[in-house]
Amino acid sequence: MSTLWQHEIAESEHRVLNPFSEDKLGLLGEVARIAPGTRILDLACGKGEMLCRWAAERGAQGVGVDLSKVFLSAARARAEELRVAERVRFVHGDAGAYRAEPGAFDVVCCIGATWIGGGLAGTLEVMRPALAPGGLLLVGEVFWNETPPPAAYAALGCEPDEFADLAGTLGRFEAAGAELVEMVLADAGDWDRYVASQWWTVHQWLKAHPGDPRAGEMRAFADRARRSHLAYGRRYLGWGVFVLRGEPA
């Protein structure tokens, strides 16, 4: 099982900490109708690229919350670089425990981190209180492209019922009382750029830190990532950001 510090090393060269291209991040802002003044709460925001980009390109504002001080330092630097530091704020803490003012945000996001609520349904419940009436929930979530063989679950670090296929994911949204209104999905190339570029970053880190006591764990991290992606992830794992209304229309 990977830990936060391993991701801080492996994703140190990433801006977007998910299998999503910058073009698709822009498309997501378009389909979610992010506009000047849109108030966004991004739970488990990572390096804050989405919030900073949408503030710079679309005039949004908001708050990002994350456990990683390393990622938040990068987020604040990015906000300064894009000259949006007066419109975005980053908070260090457990996104699952963060309590915003009720109804304070037009869009509440959790992109690729539904572990904050113990799964999809629990995360939607974490997100809802901060959402203004008529607002949108943006959830990044894994789904199965096809049913994987039994060995895939252990290799990918998940339980058989942790995710569903696309139709099953829709059913989970509906069971949670949310309406799916849009989506932007990753493709195999997006997965390759997200995962495979980490191998290079870890390779370079190991070259620069041969005596680091964490080197063995990082080497094992990269080996697991390579094998699981090539054997199972690339074929069976899908990922996308789903745009939801908090209550069905």
C-alpha positions in Angstrom: 0.0 0.0 0.0 1.4 3.4 -1.0 1.7 6.2 1.5 1.4 10.0 1.2 5.2 10.6 1.2 5.6 8.2 -1.7 3.1 10.1 -3.8 4.8 13.4 -2.8 8.0 12.0 -4.4 6.5 10.2 -7.4 4.2 13.1 -8.4 6.7 15.9 -7.7 6.8 16.7 -11.4 3.1 16.5 -11.9 0.7 19.5 -12.0 -2.5 17.4 -12.2 -2.4 14.6 -9.7 -4.9 12.4 -11.6 -5.0 10.6 -15.1 -6.3 13.8 -16.7 -4.7 16.0 -19.3 -4.6 19.8 -19.0 -6.9 20.0 -22.0 -9.5 17.9 -20.3 -9.2 20.0 -17.2 -10.1 23.0 -19.4 -13.0 21.0 -20.9 -14.3 20.2 -17.4 -14.4 23.8 -16.5 -16.4 24.4 -19.7 -18.9 21.7 -19.1 -19.3 22.6 -15.5 -20.1 26.2 -16.5 -17.4 27.7 -14.3 -17.8 31.4 -14.6 -16.5 34.6 -13.0 -17.3 34.6 -9.3 -18.1 30.9 -9.1 -17.3 29.8 -5.6 -15.4 26.4 -5.5 -14.5 24.1 -2.7 -11.9 21.5 -3.7 -11.5 18.7 -1.2 -8.2 16.8 -1.4 -7.1 19.4 -3.9 -3.5 18.2 -4.3 -1.4 20.9 -5.9 -4.5 23.0 -6.6 -4.0 23.1 -10.4 -7.7 22.9 -11.1 -8.6 25.7 -8.7 -5.8 27.9 -9.8 -6.4 27.4 -13.5 -10.1 28.1 -13.2 -9.4 31.2 -11.2 -7.0 32.4 -13.8 -9.0 31.3 -16.9 -12.6 31.6 -15.7 -12.5 34.1 -12.9 -13.5 31.6 -10.2 -12.6 31.8 -6.6 -12.4 29.3 -3.8 -10.7 27.1 -1.2 -8.6 23.9 -1.5 -8.1 21.5 1.3 -5.4 18.8 1.4 -3.4 16.7 3.9 0.0 17.2 2.1 2.0 20.3 3.1 4.3 19.5 0.1 1.4 19.6 -2.4 -0.1 22.7 -0.7 3.2 24.5 -1.0 3.2 23.8 -4.7 -0.5 25.0 -4.9 0.3 28.3 -3.3 3.3 28.8 -5.6 1.1 28.0 -8.6 -1.5 30.6 -7.4 1.3 33.2 -7.2 2.5 32.2 -10.6 -0.9 32.6 -12.2 -1.6 35.8 -10.2 -4.7 34.4 -8.5 -3.5 34.2 -4.9 -6.0 36.8 -3.8 -8.9 34.6 -5.1 -7.9 31.2 -3.9 -6.9 29.9 -0.4 -5.4 26.6 0.6 -6.0 24.9 3.9 -3.9 22.1 5.4 -6.1 19.4 6.9 -8.2 16.3 6.5 -10.6 17.0 3.7 -13.1 14.5 5.0 -13.3 16.4 8.3 -13.3 19.9 6.8 -16.4 21.9 7.7 -17.3 24.8 5.5 -20.1 27.3 6.1 -23.3 25.5 4.9 -24.2 26.4 1.4 -21.2 28.6 0.9 -20.0 27.1 -2.5 -21.5 26.9 -6.0 -19.3 23.9 -6.9 -17.9 21.3 -4.5 -15.2 19.0 -5.8 -13.5 15.8 -4.8 -11.4 14.7 -7.7 -9.9 11.2 -7.4 -10.1 11.0 -3.6 -13.3 9.4 -2.6 -11.4 7.7 0.2 -12.1 10.9 2.2 -15.6 9.7 2.9 -14.9 6.0 2.9 -16.2 5.6 -0.6 -18.4 7.3 -3.2 -21.6 7.5 -1.1 -19.9 8.7 2.0 -17.9 11.3 0.1 -21.0 12.7 -1.5 -22.4 13.2 2.0 -19.2 14.9 3.1 -19.5 17.3 0.1 -23.2 18.2 0.2 -23.4 20.5 3.3 -21.1 23.1 1.7 -23.1 23.2 -1.6 -25.4 26.1 -2.3 -28.9 25.3 -3.6 -28.7 24.5 -7.3 -25.0 23.9 -7.2 -22.9 21.1 -8.6 -20.8 18.3 -7.2 -17.7 17.3 -9.2 -16.5 13.8 -8.4 -13.4 12.1 -9.9 -13.8 8.3 -9.6 -12.4 5.0 -10.9 -14.7 2.7 -12.8 -14.2 -0.7 -14.5 -13.9 -0.8 -18.3 -14.6 -4.5 -18.0 -14.7 -7.0 -15.2 -11.1 -7.8 -14.2 -9.8 -11.2 -13.3 -9.5 -11.9 -9.5 -5.8 -11.3 -9.4 -6.3 -7.7 -10.5 -7.9 -6.5 -7.2 -4.8 -7.2 -5.1 -2.5 -5.9 -7.8 -4.4 -2.7 -8.0 -5.0 -2.4 -4.3 -8.8 -2.4 -4.2 -11.7 -4.6 -3.2 -13.9 -6.3 -5.8 -17.0 -4.2 -4.9 -15.0 -0.9 -4.3 -15.8 0.3 -7.9 -18.4 -0.5 -10.5 -18.6 -0.2 -14.3 -20.0 3.0 -15.8 -23.7 1.9 -15.6 -23.1 0.7 -12.0 -21.4 4.0 -11.1 -24.5 5.8 -12.4 -26.6 3.5 -10.2 -24.5 4.5 -7.2 -25.0 8.2 -7.9 -28.8 7.6 -8.2 -28.9 5.6 -5.0 -27.1 8.5 -3.3 -29.8 10.9 -4.6 -27.6 12.7 -7.1 -28.3 13.4 -10.8 -25.5 12.9 -13.3 -25.6 15.8 -15.8 -22.2 15.7 -17.5 -18.8 13.9 -17.5 -15.3 14.1 -18.8 -13.5 10.7 -19.0 -9.8 9.9 -19.2 -8.4 7.6 -21.9 -5.5 5.1 -21.9 -3.1 7.8 -22.9 -4.1 9.9 -19.9 -3.5 6.9 -17.7 0.0 6.4 -19.3 1.0 10.0 -18.8 -0.1 10.0 -15.2 1.4 6.6 -14.2 4.3 6.1 -16.5 5.7 9.6 -15.9 5.9 8.7 -12.2 8.3 5.9 -13.1 10.7 8.4 -14.6 10.4 10.7 -11.6 11.1 7.9 -9.2 14.0 6.7 -11.3 15.6 10.2 -11.2 14.9 10.5 -7.4 16.7 7.1 -6.8 19.7 8.2 -8.8 19.9 11.4 -6.8 19.3 9.7 -3.4 21.0 6.4 -3.5 21.7 6.3 0.3 18.2 7.5 1.3 16.7 5.1 3.8 13.4 5.3 1.8 15.1 4.2 -1.4 14.1 0.6 -1.1 10.4 1.5 -0.5 10.4 3.8 -3.5 11.9 1.2 -5.7 9.2 -1.2 -4.6 6.6 1.5 -5.2 7.7 2.0 -8.8 7.9 -1.7 -9.4 4.4 -2.3 -8.2 3.1 0.6 -10.2 4.7 -0.6 -13.5 3.4 -4.2 -13.1 -0.1 -3.3 -12.0 -0.6 -0.7 -14.8 0.8 -2.9 -17.6 -0.9 -6.2 -16.4 -4.3 -4.8 -15.3 -4.7 -1.0 -14.9 -4.4 0.0 -18.6 -7.0 -2.5 -19.7 -9.5 -2.6 -16.9 -9.3 0.8 -15.1 -11.4 3.7 -16.3 -11.4 7.1 -14.6 -13.5 10.2 -15.1 -14.9 13.3 -13.5 -18.7 13.2 -13.1 -20.7 16.4 -12.8 -23.7 15.9 -10.5 -26.6 17.9 -9.2 -26.8 17.4 -5.5 -30.5 16.6 -5.8 -32.3 15.2 -8.8 -34.2 17.7 -10.9 
